């Protein structure tokens, strides 16, 4: 008899949104609820496919979560599995380690939350059916600088062995180093399936009769978690061969859209072209909602007006997107430049631009003033938003230079296009 389970991780229930919350309250509310709705889809999938188990490989929560509404929601969803006879296996990830609910919530009898010491749960499945052994290990602290692999117990003989681990593997951009270990080390462990968590991008490594799977996350929370999000539906056949299916769960999907507007003759034509690109992207996304960040590029006479009127363009595209169906505009950005002309560079505005770039921007007094303003602003921001200016001194300095450069370009855009008639 086959054994089937759903593998997910990094749900981040009720994750507090950061920059998104500052820009659009309605979009923030949508994404804030999307993590719950995606988790309901995971439970629905378990029930529809009549799986034997759900495996949660860490970061069910997002930190020091104390909301009893979250606790009740989670208990209700896991009870749905309990009533269907589906077992749940949970390990605590680095975010769960901060959660009081993780430690205090009373789970149904069919839910196993692994502790700080490696444990093995063997599921006996009757005569003629191979047993399934689930190995797990949780951490009480949010940091684990060393590999956890050596703490796991040996594979159970004659069983199908599933290891559940929260790990950064060899490291990944945007993720803290957490319980690092190599793919080769996992392959040599003797386990048949490694159910991993922590990295939010999906990856699957199959090697004969074994697999190492990072399922990604069931719902992205900002544009840095773009693309379709999913879980793994795993079938272990009677011969112990493994079939892994990706099942999408996103309620809202983030996407980046880069568009060359060099060929746009006027504003109306450009907006129409952007709308067509947005419609094409929407048709390719199966999630209920599309959240797009749009980057305009190219050489165009409209470059200065585009920079000046990005807010109007954002509103126009969001209005057209709503007609397409549940399209949200996260942000509109531009790197467009105006075409060079013979004799350019001799006008008053060109001279002013050169002075700003070569003299004002390079002066120590100006840089000191920019730093003072940024430090004051950073001190007034909530703790979770302060990384906007960078996570270290080098990143902070680079951010200030970028903001200052963008600010001067925006000023020049408004001066240059000030005489235009819309």
MOQUIMO-V195872 format. One line per field, one symbol per residue. ss: DSSP state (H for helix, E for strand, - for the rest). phi: phi as a letter, one per 30 degrees, with the letter a starting at -180 (. if undefined). psi: psi as a letter, one per 40 degrees, with the letter a starting at -180 (. if undefined). Layout:
ss: ???
phi: ???
psi: ???
//
This chain:
ss: --EEEEEE----------HHHHH-HHHHHHHHHHHHHHHHHHHHHHHHH---EEEEE----------HHHHHHHHHHHHHHHH---EEEEE----HHH-HHHHH------EEE-----EEEEE--------EEEEE------------HHH--------EEEEEEE-----E--E-------HHHHH-----EEEEE-----EEEEE--EEEEE--------HHH----EEEEEEE-----EEEEEEE---EEEEEEEEE------HHHHHHHHHHHHHHHHHH----EEEEEEEEE-E---HHHHHH-HHHHHHHHHHHHHHH--EEEEEEEE--E----------HHHHHHHHHHHHH---HHHHHHHHHHHHHHHHH--HHHHHHH---HHHHHHHHHHHHHHHHHHHHHHHH------
phi: .dcbaccbahdhehdddcdeddcadddddedddddddddddddededddhddaccccjhdcbkddcddddddeddddddededcicdbbbcdcddddddddedcddcdddcccdcdcebbcccdcjeibddbcccbaccdcdbbdcdcedddddedeicdccccbcadhdjaeibddbhdaceddddddjddbcccajddcdabbcbicbbbbcdibdadcaddcdjdcabcccccdedidcccccbdbddbcdbcbcbdcedddadddddddddddddddddcccddbcccccccbjcaddeddeddcedddeddddddddddjhcccdacbbbdbdddbeidjcdddddddddddccddddedddddddddddddddcdeedcddedjcbddddddddddddddddddddddddcdcdcd
psi: hihiihhiifdfhfhhibdddddhddddddddedddddddddddddddefidihhhfifdaeaghehedddddddddddddddefhihhhihaddddehdddddhhiidehhhiaehhihhhhheihehiihhhhihiieiehgeiiedeeiiiihieihhhhhihiebeiihehihhfiiidddddeeeidhhhiidhehhihhhgbeiihhheaiehieaeefiiiiiihhhhhideeihhhhhhiehdhhhihhhhhedehdidddddddddddddddddeheidihhhhhhhiihideddddddfdddddddddddddddhfhihdihiieiiiiiiheieeiddddddddddddddehddddddddddddddddeiideeeedeieiddddddddddddddddddddddddedeih.
//
